[in-house]
Amino acid sequence: MKKLLLSIGAAIALGQYAFASPYPPANEPDSVYLFSYATGKNGNHNGLHFAWSADKNHWFPIGNEFGFVKSDYGRWGSEKRMITPYLIPGHDGGWQCVWTLNETEARFAHVASPDLVYWARQDYPGVNLGKRCNGPVIAWNNQQGVYTITYSGDDGKYYQVVSKNFDTYSAAREVPASAYINNSVTIELPGGKGTGQVYKVAWPVANKLIETWQGMQYRAQLNAETTKQDSVRFAGLKPIEAGFTIQAGNSKPISDLLLGIFFEDINYAADGGLYAELIQNRDFEYVVSDKQGRDTSWNSRHSWKAKGAGASFRIDTLRPIHANNPHYAVLQGADATLVNSGFDGITVAKGESYNLSFFARSEKRTKVQVRLVTGGQVLAQATVDVSGGNKWSTVKVKFTATAAAASAELELQPQSAGEVAFDMVSLFPVNTFKNRPNGLRNDLATVIADIHPRFVRFPGGCVAHGDGLDNIYRWKYTIGPLEARKPMRNLWNYHQTGGLGYFEYFRFCEDIGAEPLPVQAAGVPCQNSATLPGVGGGQQGGLSPEEMDEYIQDILDLIEYANGDVNTTWGKKRAEAGHPKPFNLKYIGIGNEDLISDVFEARFTQIYNVVKAKHPEVTIIGTVGPFSEGTDYVEGWDIAKKLKVPMVDEHYYQPPGWFINNQDYYDRYDRNASKVYLGEYAAHLPGRPNNLETALAEALYLTALERNGDVVSMASYAPLLAKEGRTQWTPDLIYFNNTTVKPTVGYEVQKLFGVNAGTKYLPATIRLSDNRDAVAKRVAISVVQDAASGDVIVKLVNLLPVPVKATTALQGLRVKNTTAVKTVLTGHPADKNARPVTGTCAVNENFAEELPAYSFIVIRIQAQ
């Protein structure tokens, strides 16, 4: 039997969040009737619901339409449907449930629970006869010692499979209609009719469901707290007096990698963003399937046009430069010009130089005039030669703009008649970050570097495990000559050239002094993948056993590429790219917020065991799903403990209230278990703004991460970048367009923590003049010491609507300089443009400082 664990909703009822009364009623029923049902049109609401009754007449829904367990099958929210769930008590205790997935699948869903609150992994057995599994019902056959699952097919016939333990199933066989016994009933509830099953259960079974729901309601109320209610919540609140006592003698070492960044190619973060390439669809490899068929103009011609009398161009594949780059353009016409419009236009700066390169092929030798133009004005131009003979030749030229434009175009105009083929048309500013060839946009990369991140996680995210098995991100596609790199569909519904590839990621990490943290899929794609042949819609699937050895070898080759000497196969390729010195890779992620299924566990375990054995010097980071609780979270941790995975990657996006009320989240963690990498987090308000309120909630939580820096080794906000007008996800840390970089308030908090990181945590006690829980949770202090400088850094957060008059005692420390650097970030909670102001303040072993309402203060003290 699969181990029974938590559903996302049920996990909320753990421990202190269950609301069992210490004073139970004097009279409780021995038993009640429990109704499990689905709601919605045709019973296809996503979730299993419950109601209870003492007499089968008057029913009390538990949580109205809240689903105690939901289907995890299907692509994204609305496709994850639980149609006609059928629940029975298990023969050995617990409960078993099956349901229909959708209108097409030749499979059904199954999940088990010991008590209707805690739920196991879901599985989706595939069957062949009758095609669609419609209305499956489950029963225990005591004589044979098996469960029978009976369903109707598309052909109107009935079929049955059997299983002893829900790990394996028999082949489907046709059965007579009389074998299909459905004991469902329809009941009129206060919210409408529901169809499902009724069982008599002991009162504690129903009561546990009720208490779980009450606990969830309470937590939801806490998490929904925002500063908009502060005028009521803190009515009459006077300025707070606080006393902080820093206990330097009780210091403990913490991770020196705590704050880093997570880069994912979402929101046009790479092509058209951080990657400095200015030509869109430079390789003519855009395909409609990049956009899943929703944009038929997304093809090899996208962003290109022919200009001139009788001018045209066609896309050809007859003699490509490389098999990975099969498409190219052939320009035709006596006065023809090939034009590219870039990513929302090409931004040109006066006096800036640009490197233009392309491959060209012409039957006869010709000259090509290249120009950057806007509205008929030529901003920069040059003339280059294309050799004849119908062989591909490489053309390179550097030219300088004599004027500026926010939205220019690139023109390529052959100076003689005849067909000319073009491919890999590339335009880069000479002034890239660190002046690297094939480099990064300087202003954007500089703003990222200013965070002082200690690590960079790349290339994703969901991008890393991809949309289906054939879309798993393959690092080998992204190295070598640009024309030989293999482009990929981006899971976020656009195109990845691979120009910003693994070599460039490693080089960027080195340029900013950050540890590289590449993430490899765990042999499974995104749990929200599109329909997969033989697997079904919205499910991971997984590489076949026959494919796993080759896939694992790719991961081993990646480590060799990063760390091997020049005499190794892949170390040599790194050296050929211009970096003979190893990149010194120390960390690698396996998996990304995956569905922790049997398929995942088998493949992760296989990868983990091989990589650990071959490279014990590399720390492997596992994954525990996309939430801070629930089945994936618990099962992911279960795998980590079983395999002794050194670190796990946690993800959660929560409202500010969650961050306020869960500052003890990691204080409760086992100090001897796996370390934590909080790979993705952000505070989300309704409407998803990035404002001072969300930033201060994150600052509050970051002080707790520093306090728990012996457990939390790394943390990174997500997502990092978003291009205006091309955004799939909000909020983000840094917004930008073609001309301007726009850091958010949240960025300022991340930067202040990054610049003011420490290697040692100095505990502090807090004494408040008003010690109400709501007040205490909104005032925080974190004190760290930087080993390199010896500086003591005091971080103070006030998320109250009134000032906090604080005195700080540096117990066990001596101040070297009585003037300290002080940085203050404050303003109205809704302010999206608040920026820190840096000055100085007087300090000694006991000093006073006022924290303005809604503020974050950093004081950097030179200590002896």
Protein Blocks (a to p, Z undefined) as FASTA:
>chain_A
ZZddddfklmmmgcjlpccdfbdcfbdcfbdcdddddedehhiagcddddddfklmaccd
ehijacfbdcfedehjklmccehiaddddfkgpjdddddfblmbgcddddddfklmaccd
ddddddfehpiaehiacdddfknopacdddddfkopacddddfklmaccddddddfklpc
cfbdcdddfkbccddddddddfklmmmmmmmmmmmmmmmmmmmpcfklmmmmmgoiacdd
ddddddfklgccddfklpccddddehhlmnoilpmcfbghklopacfklnnopamklcfk
goiacedehiacdddfkbgfbfklmbccddedjkbccddebjniaaddehiacddddddd
dfbdcdddddddeehiafbdcdddddehiiacddddddddfbdcfbdcdddddfbecddd
dehiacddfblghhighiacfklmmmmmmnopabdcdfedjklnogajklcccfklmgcj
fklpccdddfkopacehlacfklmmmmmmmnopacdddddehiacfkbccdehibghiab
jadfklmmmmmmmmmmmmmmmmmcfkbmklmmmmmnopabaghiabdcedjhiacdfklm
mmmmmmmmmmmmmmmmbccdddebjbfbdjklmmmmmmmmmnopabdcddddddfklmmm
mmmmmmmpcfkbccdddfbgcdddehiiacfklmmmmmmmmmmmmmmmmmmmbdcdddfb
dcehiafbdcdfbdcdfkbccddfklmmmmmmmmmgcfbdcddddddfblcfklmmmgcc
dddddfklopacdddddfbfbdcddddddehiacfblcdcddddeddfklckbccddddd
dddfbdcddddehiadddddddZZ
